[in-house]
C-alpha cells in the first residue's frame, strides 16, 4: 500500500511539474495600445518638453522606439482596418472615416479575418476595450470579429464622461448591448484592461491572451477628468472647449493616457507576466492642429509626414534587446503578420500586404526593399526608399511633389521638376497600385 501511495504522490509531482512547464512555454501575451490622433511629437520620448509621459518613455527605454513608423491611414477607420486585417485598408473597403452621421449601417466585412480571429484560433483569449470605429450595427461588433470580450464605443469619438457620440447617440457598449456607466473614458479603458490582465493570467487559464486597448485620447472633444458632460442624447451638437485652453487640456489628456499605460505595465509585472508579454504602443494617425508633430509638415488627414508618421514603441523583454532605435519604414498593416510570426504561425489570408518584421526586431536585419502606398480623398503618395512622391488631384489639374526624406524629412524642397523620369516612374507605380487595391472592392467609406 505504501508503494502505491508513493507512486501516486510521485505521479502527482511529475504532473504538476509538467503542467508548469507547459504554462511557462506558452506563446507570449500580446497587448496593443492605440492612441487616437497622437502626433509624432506629442510624447516626451519623441522630443516633447512640456508633456510628461514617463511610462511611455520607460517603455521605449526598455524596448524599441520606431522613428519611421507610419499609420496606414491619415484618419481613424482606415488605420484600424489595416491593423485588424494586415492589408491596405482599400482592400477592405474602408478608405475613409466610417462616420456617425453617414455610415451607421456599414462596417468591416465579416469575411475579413481579423488579428483577433487569428490569435483565437491559436488558443488565445481575446479582449478589446475602447474605440472600435469599424461599424456601428451589432452585426459588426468586435465580439463578432474575434474578440471574446468588448467594452467601449463603436463611433469615432464620444463625450469622455457621458459617452455620447457626435450625433447624439449613447455609445458605450458591453458586448453587443448598450450599457452605459459612470467614468472618464480613458480611465475606464485602462481599468478594464487591468482587470482583464488579472483575470486572464495564463498561470490560471493555461492560455495566453491578446488585449487590445484602443484609447480615445487625445481625440476631441477636449475634456479633462474634472470637466462636465458637454453632449446630450438626441442632440448632434457639441459645446466646444475654449480654444485658448485646449493646449493645457490636450496635455492632460495625453498624460492621463500615459498614466494608464503605466498601470497596465504594473499589472503585468505584479502577475508575473511582463517578461513574456509583447507590448505595442502606436497611434492611428498624426496629430491635428492642436497636437504636436514635431518638425514634420502637415497634420491628420494630410499626405505629408505629419499625417502618417507616428510614435510607436515595441517591447518584449524576454526576447528583444532594450533601448534600440529602429529606423526602418514600417506600417500598421505589418503588425498582424509580425505578431503571428512571433508565435510561429502564418496568416490565413493570402492577400495580405503587410510583412513580418520579427527578424528585424530580433536581429536588426534590414527589411526587404518595398514600395509603400497611401491614398485618402484626393491625396495619395508612394514611398520608394528615401523618395516620396505626393499626388494631389484637383478638379482641373493634379499637383505632383517629390521629396527625398533622407535629406528633407520636413518636406520643404520639392524636387519634382529636377527629376522628371523618377516622377513618371513613381506616378505610374502609384496609379497601378490604386487600381489594383480597389478592383472589385465595394467601398464602405471613402
C-alpha positions as CSV (number, residue, x, y, z in Angstrom):
1,X,0.0,0.0,0.0
2,X,2.8,2.4,0.9
3,X,4.4,1.7,-2.5
4,X,1.1,2.5,-4.2
5,X,0.8,5.8,-2.2
6,X,4.4,6.7,-3.0
7,X,3.8,6.1,-6.8
8,X,0.6,8.2,-6.7
9,X,2.4,11.0,-4.9
10,X,5.3,10.8,-7.4
11,X,2.8,10.9,-10.3
12,X,1.1,14.0,-8.9
13,X,4.5,15.6,-8.5
14,X,5.6,15.0,-12.1
15,X,2.2,16.0,-13.5
16,X,2.5,19.3,-11.5
17,X,5.9,19.9,-12.9
18,X,4.8,19.1,-16.4
19,X,1.9,21.5,-16.1
20,X,4.1,24.3,-15.0
21,X,6.5,23.6,-17.8
22,X,3.7,23.8,-20.4
23,X,2.4,27.1,-19.0
24,X,5.9,28.6,-19.0
25,X,6.3,27.6,-22.6
26,X,3.1,29.4,-23.7
27,X,3.1,31.8,-26.6
28,X,3.6,35.4,-25.4
29,X,0.7,37.5,-24.2
30,X,0.1,40.4,-26.6
31,X,-1.0,43.9,-25.7
32,X,-1.7,46.6,-28.3
33,X,-2.3,50.1,-27.0
34,X,-3.5,52.5,-29.7
35,X,-3.7,56.3,-29.1
36,X,-6.1,58.4,-31.1
37,X,-4.7,61.4,-33.1
38,X,-1.4,61.3,-31.1
39,X,1.2,63.3,-33.0
40,X,4.8,62.3,-33.6
41,X,6.0,64.9,-31.1
42,X,3.2,64.6,-28.5
43,X,5.2,62.4,-26.0
44,X,8.4,63.3,-24.2
45,X,10.5,60.4,-25.6
46,X,9.8,61.9,-29.1
47,X,11.0,65.3,-28.1
48,X,8.1,66.9,-26.3
49,X,9.5,69.1,-23.5
50,X,6.2,70.1,-21.8
51,X,4.1,66.9,-21.8
52,X,5.3,64.4,-19.3
53,X,4.9,60.7,-20.3
54,X,7.3,58.8,-18.0
55,X,5.6,55.4,-18.6
56,X,5.9,55.5,-22.4
57,X,9.4,56.9,-22.0
58,X,10.4,53.9,-19.9
59,X,8.7,51.5,-22.3
60,X,10.8,53.0,-25.1
61,X,14.0,52.7,-23.0
62,X,13.2,49.1,-22.3
63,X,12.2,48.3,-25.8
64,X,12.4,49.5,-29.4
65,X,11.4,53.1,-30.5
66,X,10.5,53.5,-34.1
67,X,11.3,56.7,-36.0
68,X,9.8,55.8,-39.4
69,X,6.6,54.0,-38.3
70,X,3.5,55.1,-40.4
71,X,-0.2,54.7,-39.8
72,X,-1.8,53.1,-42.9
73,X,-4.4,55.9,-42.9
74,X,-4.2,59.6,-42.1
75,X,-7.6,59.2,-40.2
76,X,-9.1,56.8,-37.8
77,X,-11.1,53.9,-39.5
78,X,-8.7,53.1,-42.4
79,X,-5.7,52.5,-40.0
80,X,-7.9,50.3,-37.7
81,X,-9.0,48.3,-40.7
82,X,-5.3,47.8,-41.6
83,X,-4.4,46.8,-38.1
84,X,-7.2,44.2,-37.9
85,X,-6.5,42.7,-41.3
86,X,-2.9,43.2,-42.3
87,X,-4.0,44.7,-45.6
88,X,-4.1,48.0,-47.3
89,X,-7.4,49.4,-46.0
90,X,-8.6,49.9,-49.6
91,X,-8.9,46.2,-50.0
92,X,-11.4,46.1,-47.1
93,X,-13.5,49.0,-48.5
94,X,-12.6,51.2,-45.6
95,X,-10.8,54.0,-47.5
96,X,-12.2,56.8,-45.2
97,X,-13.8,57.5,-41.9
98,X,-16.9,55.4,-41.0
99,X,-18.8,58.5,-39.8
100,X,-21.5,58.6,-37.1
101,X,-23.7,60.7,-39.5
102,X,-23.5,58.9,-42.8
103,X,-22.3,55.4,-42.2
104,X,-24.4,54.0,-39.5
105,X,-25.4,50.9,-41.4
106,X,-21.9,49.7,-42.6
107,X,-18.8,48.1,-41.1
108,X,-15.7,46.0,-41.7
109,X,-16.9,43.0,-43.7
110,X,-17.3,39.9,-41.6
111,X,-15.5,37.9,-44.2
112,X,-12.2,39.7,-43.3
113,X,-10.0,37.6,-41.0
114,X,-9.0,39.9,-38.1
115,X,-6.0,39.6,-35.9
116,X,-8.3,38.6,-33.0
117,X,-9.7,35.7,-35.0
118,X,-6.2,34.6,-36.0
119,X,-5.0,34.6,-32.4
120,X,-8.1,33.0,-31.1
121,X,-7.5,30.1,-33.5
122,X,-4.2,29.5,-31.8
123,X,-5.5,29.3,-28.3
124,X,-5.6,33.0,-27.2
125,X,-8.2,34.6,-25.0
126,X,-9.1,37.9,-26.7
127,X,-10.3,41.2,-25.2
128,X,-10.9,44.7,-26.6
129,X,-11.6,47.8,-24.6
130,X,-12.1,51.3,-26.1
131,X,-12.7,52.6,-29.6
132,X,-13.7,50.2,-32.4
133,X,-14.8,52.5,-35.3
134,X,-15.2,49.7,-37.8
135,X,-19.0,49.5,-37.8
136,X,-22.0,50.8,-35.8
137,X,-24.6,48.0,-36.1
138,X,-24.5,45.0,-33.8
139,X,-23.5,42.7,-36.6
140,X,-20.2,44.4,-36.9
141,X,-19.4,44.3,-33.2
142,X,-15.9,43.3,-32.1
143,X,-17.4,40.2,-30.4
144,X,-18.4,39.0,-33.9
145,X,-14.9,39.8,-35.2
146,X,-12.8,37.6,-32.9
147,X,-12.9,39.3,-29.5
148,X,-14.3,37.3,-26.6
149,X,-14.8,40.5,-24.5
150,X,-15.6,44.0,-25.6
151,X,-16.4,47.1,-23.6
152,X,-16.2,50.5,-25.3
153,X,-17.6,52.6,-28.1
154,X,-18.1,52.0,-31.8
155,X,-18.0,55.6,-33.2
156,X,-15.2,57.9,-33.9
157,X,-15.4,59.8,-30.6
158,X,-17.6,60.1,-27.5
159,X,-18.1,62.6,-24.7
160,X,-15.4,61.4,-22.3
161,X,-17.9,61.5,-19.4
162,X,-21.3,61.0,-20.9
163,X,-20.2,58.5,-23.7
164,X,-22.4,60.2,-26.3
165,X,-21.2,60.3,-29.9
166,X,-21.2,63.4,-32.1
167,X,-24.7,62.6,-33.5
168,X,-26.3,62.4,-30.1
169,X,-26.3,58.6,-29.7
170,X,-25.4,56.9,-26.4
171,X,-22.3,54.9,-27.4
172,X,-21.0,52.7,-24.5
173,X,-21.2,49.0,-25.2
174,X,-20.7,45.8,-23.2
175,X,-20.6,43.2,-25.9
176,X,-23.5,43.8,-28.3
177,X,-25.6,45.8,-25.9
178,X,-25.6,49.4,-24.9
179,X,-24.7,49.6,-21.2
180,X,-23.5,53.0,-20.0
181,X,-21.6,53.5,-16.8
182,X,-20.0,56.4,-15.0
183,X,-16.4,57.3,-15.6
184,X,-13.9,59.2,-17.7
185,X,-13.4,57.1,-20.9
186,X,-9.6,57.0,-20.6
187,X,-9.7,55.7,-17.1
188,X,-12.4,53.2,-17.9
189,X,-10.4,51.7,-20.8
190,X,-7.4,51.4,-18.5
191,X,-9.5,49.8,-15.7
192,X,-11.0,47.2,-18.0
193,X,-7.5,46.4,-19.3
194,X,-6.1,45.9,-15.9
195,X,-9.0,43.7,-14.8
196,X,-8.6,41.7,-18.0
197,X,-4.9,41.1,-17.3
198,X,-5.6,40.0,-13.7
199,X,-8.4,37.7,-14.7
200,X,-6.6,36.1,-17.7
201,X,-3.3,35.3,-16.0
202,X,-2.0,32.3,-18.1
203,X,-0.9,30.6,-14.9
204,X,-4.6,30.3,-14.1
205,X,-6.2,29.9,-17.5
206,X,-3.5,27.9,-19.3
207,X,-3.9,30.2,-22.3
208,X,-2.1,33.4,-23.4
209,X,-4.2,36.5,-24.0
210,X,-4.5,39.2,-26.6
211,X,-5.5,42.6,-25.2
212,X,-6.4,45.5,-27.5
213,X,-6.7,48.8,-25.7
214,X,-7.9,51.5,-28.1
215,X,-7.8,54.8,-26.3
216,X,-9.9,57.8,-27.3
217,X,-7.3,60.2,-26.1
218,X,-6.2,62.7,-27.2
219,X,-9.0,62.9,-29.9
220,X,-11.6,65.7,-29.4
221,X,-13.9,66.5,-27.6
222,X,-11.2,68.0,-25.3
223,X,-12.1,67.1,-21.8
224,X,-10.3,66.6,-18.5
225,X,-11.2,64.3,-15.6
226,X,-12.7,67.3,-13.8
227,X,-14.8,68.5,-16.7
228,X,-18.6,68.1,-17.1
229,X,-20.6,66.3,-19.8
230,X,-20.9,68.5,-22.9
231,X,-23.1,66.3,-25.2
232,X,-26.7,65.4,-24.9
233,X,-28.5,62.4,-26.1
234,X,-30.6,63.2,-29.2
235,X,-28.6,66.4,-30.0
236,X,-26.0,66.4,-32.7
237,X,-24.1,69.3,-31.3
238,X,-21.1,69.7,-29.0
239,X,-20.2,72.6,-26.7
240,X,-16.6,73.3,-27.6
241,X,-13.8,74.0,-25.2
242,X,-12.3,77.5,-25.2
243,X,-9.6,77.4,-27.9
244,X,-7.2,79.2,-25.6
245,X,-7.4,76.3,-23.0
246,X,-7.2,73.4,-25.5
247,X,-3.4,73.1,-25.3
248,X,-3.5,72.6,-21.5
249,X,-6.4,70.2,-21.7
250,X,-4.7,68.2,-24.5
251,X,-1.6,67.9,-22.4
252,X,-3.5,66.5,-19.5
253,X,-5.4,64.0,-21.8
254,X,-2.1,62.6,-23.0
255,X,-0.6,62.4,-19.5
256,X,-3.7,60.6,-18.2
257,X,-3.3,58.1,-21.0
258,X,0.3,57.6,-20.2
259,X,-0.7,57.1,-16.6
260,X,-2.9,54.3,-17.8
261,X,-0.1,52.7,-19.8
262,X,1.9,52.6,-16.5
263,X,-1.0,50.8,-14.7
264,X,-1.2,48.2,-17.5
265,X,2.6,47.5,-17.3
266,X,2.4,47.4,-13.5
267,X,-0.4,44.8,-13.5
268,X,1.7,42.7,-15.9
269,X,4.6,42.9,-13.6
270,X,2.6,42.1,-10.5
271,X,1.1,39.0,-12.1
272,X,4.5,37.8,-13.3
273,X,3.5,38.2,-17.0
274,X,5.6,41.2,-18.1
275,X,8.7,39.4,-19.4
276,X,6.6,37.1,-21.6
277,X,4.3,39.9,-23.0
278,X,4.6,41.8,-26.2
279,X,3.5,45.4,-25.8
280,X,3.0,47.6,-28.9
281,X,2.1,51.2,-28.5
282,X,1.1,53.2,-31.6
283,X,-1.2,56.0,-32.9
284,X,-3.9,55.7,-35.6
285,X,-2.6,58.8,-37.4
286,X,-0.7,62.0,-36.9
287,X,-1.8,64.8,-34.7
288,X,-4.2,67.6,-35.6
289,X,-3.6,71.3,-35.3
290,X,-3.8,71.1,-31.5
291,X,-1.3,68.3,-31.4
292,X,2.4,68.2,-31.9
293,X,4.0,66.5,-34.9
294,X,7.5,67.7,-34.1
295,X,9.3,69.1,-37.1
296,X,7.1,67.2,-39.6
297,X,5.0,69.0,-42.1
298,X,1.2,68.6,-42.1
299,X,-1.4,67.2,-39.7
300,X,-4.0,64.4,-39.5
301,X,-5.7,63.8,-42.9
302,X,-2.6,65.1,-44.7
303,X,-0.4,63.2,-47.2
304,X,2.7,64.9,-45.6
305,X,4.7,63.1,-42.9
306,X,2.7,64.8,-40.1
307,X,-0.4,62.9,-41.3
308,X,1.0,59.4,-41.0
309,X,4.4,59.2,-39.3
310,X,3.5,58.4,-35.7
311,X,5.1,57.4,-32.4
312,X,5.4,53.6,-32.0
313,X,7.1,51.5,-29.3
314,X,7.6,47.7,-29.2
315,X,8.5,45.8,-26.0
316,X,9.1,42.1,-25.5
317,X,11.5,41.8,-22.5
318,X,12.1,38.0,-22.9
319,X,13.5,38.4,-26.5
320,X,14.1,42.0,-27.6
321,X,17.2,43.9,-26.6
322,X,16.3,47.1,-24.8
323,X,17.0,50.7,-25.7
324,X,17.1,50.4,-29.5
325,X,16.1,52.9,-32.2
326,X,14.5,51.4,-35.3
327,X,14.7,53.5,-38.5
328,X,13.0,51.0,-40.8
329,X,9.9,52.1,-42.7
330,X,7.0,50.2,-41.1
331,X,3.3,50.4,-41.5
332,X,0.3,49.5,-39.3
333,X,-0.5,46.6,-41.6
334,X,2.8,44.9,-40.7
335,X,1.5,44.3,-37.1
336,X,-0.7,41.2,-37.9
337,X,1.9,39.2,-39.8
338,X,4.6,40.2,-37.3
339,X,2.7,39.0,-34.2
340,X,1.7,35.8,-35.9
341,X,5.4,35.2,-36.8
342,X,6.3,35.7,-33.1
343,X,4.1,32.7,-32.2
344,X,5.3,30.6,-35.1
345,X,2.2,31.0,-37.3
346,X,1.4,32.4,-40.7
347,X,-1.7,34.5,-41.6
348,X,-4.7,32.6,-43.0
349,X,-5.4,35.2,-45.7
350,X,-3.4,35.0,-48.8
351,X,-3.9,38.7,-49.9
352,X,-2.0,40.4,-47.1
353,X,0.1,43.4,-47.9
354,X,1.8,43.6,-44.5
355,X,5.1,41.9,-43.9
356,X,6.6,40.4,-40.7
357,X,9.3,42.5,-39.1
358,X,10.2,39.8,-36.5
359,X,13.7,39.1,-37.8
360,X,14.4,42.9,-37.9
361,X,13.2,43.2,-34.3
362,X,15.2,40.2,-33.1
363,X,18.4,40.5,-35.1
364,X,18.3,44.1,-36.5
365,X,18.3,42.8,-40.1
366,X,17.2,45.3,-42.8
367,X,13.7,44.8,-44.2
368,X,13.4,43.9,-47.9
369,X,13.1,46.8,-50.2
370,X,9.5,47.6,-50.9
371,X,7.4,50.5,-52.1
372,X,4.6,51.5,-49.8
373,X,1.5,53.5,-50.7
374,X,-1.1,55.8,-49.2
375,X,-4.4,57.2,-50.5
376,X,-7.1,59.3,-48.8
377,X,-9.6,61.5,-50.6
378,X,-7.9,63.4,-53.3
379,X,-4.4,62.8,-51.8
380,X,-2.1,59.9,-52.4
381,X,1.6,59.1,-52.2
382,X,4.2,56.4,-52.9
383,X,7.3,55.9,-50.8
384,X,10.2,54.2,-52.6
385,X,13.3,54.1,-50.4
386,X,14.0,57.7,-49.4
387,X,11.9,59.1,-52.2
388,X,8.3,60.2,-51.7
389,X,6.0,61.3,-54.4
390,X,2.8,63.0,-53.4
391,X,-0.1,63.5,-55.8
392,X,-3.0,65.8,-55.1
393,X,-5.9,65.6,-57.6
394,X,-7.8,68.8,-58.3
395,X,-10.8,69.3,-60.5
396,X,-8.9,70.6,-63.5
397,X,-5.3,69.6,-62.7
398,X,-3.1,67.4,-60.5
399,X,-0.3,68.6,-58.3
400,X,2.9,66.4,-58.0
401,X,5.5,66.9,-55.4
402,X,8.7,64.9,-54.9
403,X,10.8,64.8,-51.7
404,X,14.0,63.0,-50.6
405,X,13.2,62.2,-46.9
406,X,16.7,61.3,-46.1
407,X,17.8,64.9,-46.5
408,X,14.4,66.6,-46.2
409,X,12.1,64.9,-43.7
410,X,10.3,68.2,-43.3
411,X,9.3,68.1,-47.0
412,X,10.3,71.7,-47.8
413,X,12.3,71.1,-51.0
414,X,10.2,69.9,-53.9
415,X,12.5,68.1,-56.3
416,X,9.8,67.1,-58.9
417,X,10.9,69.5,-61.7
418,X,14.5,68.3,-61.4
419,X,13.7,64.6,-61.6
420,X,11.1,64.1,-64.4
421,X,12.0,60.5,-65.1
422,X,11.7,59.5,-61.5
423,X,8.4,61.4,-61.2
424,X,7.0,59.5,-64.2
425,X,8.2,56.1,-62.9
426,X,6.7,56.7,-59.4
427,X,3.5,58.1,-60.7
428,X,2.9,55.0,-62.9
429,X,3.5,52.8,-59.9
430,X,1.1,54.8,-57.8
431,X,-1.7,54.6,-60.4
432,X,-1.2,50.9,-60.8
433,X,-1.4,50.3,-57.1
434,X,-4.6,52.5,-56.7
435,X,-6.3,50.5,-59.4
436,X,-5.2,47.1,-58.1
437,X,-6.2,47.5,-54.4
438,X,-9.7,48.9,-55.3
439,X,-10.5,46.5,-58.1
440,X,-13.7,44.5,-57.3
441,X,-14.0,46.1,-53.8
442,X,-17.2,47.7,-52.7
443,X,-16.2,50.9,-50.8
444,X,-17.8,51.2,-47.4
445,X,-16.3,54.7,-46.7
446,X,-14.3,57.0,-49.0
